[in-house]
Amino acid sequence: LARLHARVDALGNVELRDSVDDPARLYGDARVVLMPSSYPEAWGRVAAEAVAATIPVLASCIGGLPEAIGDGGVVVDPDAHIDEWIRQLGAIWDDVSMYDHYVTRAEAAAGTRRDISAASVGATFEALVDRAIVSAGCDRRR
């Protein structure tokens, strides 16, 4: 851990943060979240958490990232040249109306998408745990 802190400190533009219970606290001072993934992961949790915290996401158009982002950001071809990433980031970062557009879309997604709302994810998780307990014959409701 000490070596990791030393490496991060040497970079100057990276911050190592402690874990938090509320993603909004983690992302609270972020303006845009970047996810330049090259792996076709099934779901981009960080991207979905950022959108739920009403932060626009710029991510690779690969795997489940487009679905995780929904309307709350921009996707870029994973094979795109770095210039395309810089152009897209600059458009979101520098153009106030574009930034506001994606913040508004992220806010709308956070309010309407059951798959990324904290209450819905929590309820779904609890229902799955309840179902597993009942099917294992350990009904905790008795």
N, C-alpha and C positions, 0 to 999 in steps of 0.2 A: 504494500500500500504506500509506503514511503517513497519507493521508486516511481510509482505511478504519479504521485503528487509532484515529485521533482520533474518528471517529464512534462506534465501538464503545465506546471509553473513556467518552464522554459519556453513553452509555445507562446504564451502571452495572449492568445486569442481564444483559449479554451478554458472553461471553468468546470471543475469537478464538483458536483453537488451531492449532498447527502440524500438518501431516499426520503420520499414524502408520501403521505397518505392521499393527498389531493393533487392530481396532475395540474390543476390550475395554479397551484403554488410553484410548481416546477417550471411551468411555461409562462408564468405571469409577466415576466419582463422580456419575453421573446417577441420579436416583431414578425418574423417568418421562420418556419421550421423547414430545414432542408433534409431530404431523404434521397440521396443519389445512390440508390441501391442497384446492384447488378445481379442480385439473386431473386428469383421469382418466388418470394415468400408468399404464403397463403393469405396473410393479413398483416397490415402495417399498424401495429398497436400505437406506436409513437405518432404516426400520422393521424389516426383516429382521435387520440387524446388531444393533439394540438387543435384539430378542428372542433372538438368538444369544448376546448378552452377559447374558441373563436380566434384562432391564429391561423392565417393562411399557410398552406404547405406547398412547397415546390419539390416534386418527387419524380423519380423514374416511373415511366409508364411500363411497369412490369409486375407480374404476379397480382396480388390483391391490393396493391397500393391505389390504383384508380378508384376502386370501390371504397376503400378506407377513407379516402379524401372526399369523394363525392364532388359536390360543387364548391368545396372549401379550399380550392387551390388549383395549381397548374401541374400537369404532368409533362415530362420531357422524355423523348426516346432514350433508353439507357445507353445506346451507342452514340448519342449526340456528342459533338465536340464540346469542349469546355466553354467555347464562345457562346454556344446556345444557352448553357446554364447561366452564364454571366448576363446574357441579354434578358432572359426571363426573370432572373433575380432583380436586375436593374429596373425592369418594367414594374415589378411589384413594389420594390423598395422606393424608387424615386418618383413614380407617378402616383400622387396622392389619390386621384380618383380611382385608379386601378387598385391600389391598396385598399381603399374604402370598399370598393366593389367586392373584393375577396373576403374582407372582414365581415361584411353584411351577409355574404353567402355562407360563410362559416357559422355565423350566428344563427342563420336560418336552419342550417344542417344540424347544429347542436340542439336546436329546439324541436326539431321534427323527426330526426332519425333515431328510431328506437335502438338501433344497433350500437350507437355510441353514447347514449345518455347514461349517466352514472346510475340513476335510479333503475333504468331498464336492465342494464348489465348486472347490477346487484340482484334484482328480482329474478332474472334468468338463472344466475349462478345458484341462488338459494333454492329455486325450484329443482334444478338438476341435483343438488345435494340431497334434497328431500326425497326425490325419486330414487336416488341410489341407496339411501338409507332404507326406504320402504322395501325396495326389491331385494335388499340384503337381509330382510327380516328383522331389522333393528329400528322399527318405527319410533322415532323420538317423541312423537305426539301423544304416546300413551302414558 
